[in-house]
Amino acid sequence: MRSWRTRIALAVAAGAAAVAVPLTATTASAATPPPGDGWQEVGGESYNSWQACYDQMQSDLPLNPQYHEATCTSNPQPGLPNFYSEWMR
């Protein structure tokens, strides 16, 4: 039979793993690209709204002649709830 010290250590380790796995899985996941082919993730930034991100991307579009379309996708990060991934094609 195991001692209480061993049982407590195992319970703490199992609890830490139960918390760590979902946290690392959500921070490691990448934003999904917009529908369609040819989209390239060109950056990401915090904006007040999706529209603010979209407007900025539209104004940046002429600076990147290899692209003809731009959009944003919401991609919240830890500590950055208003983070958006920027996409062009």
C-alpha positions as CSV (number, residue, x, y, z in Angstrom):
1,M,0.0,0.0,0.0
2,R,1.3,3.5,-0.9
3,S,1.9,6.2,1.6
4,W,-0.2,9.3,1.8
5,R,2.8,11.3,0.7
6,T,3.1,9.3,-2.5
7,R,-0.7,9.4,-3.1
8,I,-0.7,13.2,-2.7
9,A,2.3,13.6,-5.0
10,L,0.6,11.5,-7.7
11,A,-2.7,13.4,-7.3
12,V,-0.9,16.8,-7.7
13,A,1.0,15.5,-10.8
14,A,-2.2,14.2,-12.4
15,G,-4.0,17.5,-11.6
16,A,-1.2,19.6,-13.1
17,A,-1.2,17.4,-16.2
18,A,-5.0,17.8,-16.5
19,V,-4.6,21.6,-16.5
20,A,-1.4,21.8,-18.6
21,V,-2.6,19.7,-21.6
22,P,-5.6,21.9,-22.5
23,L,-3.6,25.1,-22.0
24,T,-0.8,24.0,-24.2
25,A,-3.2,22.6,-26.8
26,T,-5.1,25.9,-27.2
27,T,-2.0,28.2,-27.4
28,A,-0.3,25.9,-29.9
29,S,-3.2,25.9,-32.3
30,A,-2.9,28.1,-35.3
31,A,-5.6,30.2,-36.8
32,T,-7.4,28.6,-39.7
33,P,-7.0,30.5,-43.0
34,P,-10.0,32.1,-44.7
35,P,-11.9,29.9,-47.2
36,G,-10.3,29.3,-50.5
37,D,-6.8,28.6,-51.8
38,G,-3.8,30.9,-52.0
39,W,-4.1,32.7,-48.7
40,Q,-0.9,33.6,-46.9
41,E,-0.7,34.7,-43.3
42,V,1.2,37.9,-43.4
43,G,1.1,39.0,-39.8
44,G,-1.1,39.6,-36.8
45,E,-1.9,42.4,-34.5
46,S,-4.3,43.6,-31.8
47,Y,-7.2,45.7,-33.0
48,N,-10.3,47.2,-31.4
49,S,-12.5,45.3,-33.9
50,W,-12.5,43.1,-37.0
51,Q,-13.4,46.1,-39.1
52,A,-10.4,48.0,-37.8
53,C,-8.1,45.1,-38.8
54,Y,-9.9,44.8,-42.2
55,D,-9.6,48.5,-42.9
56,Q,-5.9,48.5,-42.1
57,M,-5.3,45.5,-44.3
58,Q,-7.2,47.2,-47.2
59,S,-4.9,50.2,-46.9
60,D,-1.8,48.0,-46.8
61,L,-2.9,46.1,-50.0
62,P,-1.5,48.6,-52.5
63,L,1.9,48.3,-50.7
64,N,2.0,44.6,-51.6
65,P,1.4,44.3,-55.4
66,Q,1.8,40.5,-55.4
67,Y,-1.5,40.3,-53.5
68,H,-5.0,41.4,-54.6
69,E,-7.2,40.5,-51.6
70,A,-6.8,40.9,-47.8
71,T,-8.8,39.9,-44.8
72,C,-8.5,39.2,-41.0
73,T,-9.5,36.3,-38.8
74,S,-10.0,36.5,-35.0
75,N,-7.2,34.6,-33.3
76,P,-7.2,35.4,-29.5
77,Q,-3.9,34.9,-27.7
78,P,-3.3,34.6,-24.0
79,G,-3.3,38.2,-22.8
80,L,-4.4,39.5,-26.2
81,P,-8.1,38.9,-26.6
82,N,-8.4,41.3,-29.6
83,F,-5.7,39.6,-31.6
84,Y,-6.3,39.2,-35.4
85,S,-4.3,37.2,-37.9
86,E,-3.8,39.1,-41.2
87,W,-4.2,37.3,-44.5
88,M,-3.5,38.2,-48.1
89,R,-3.8,36.5,-51.5
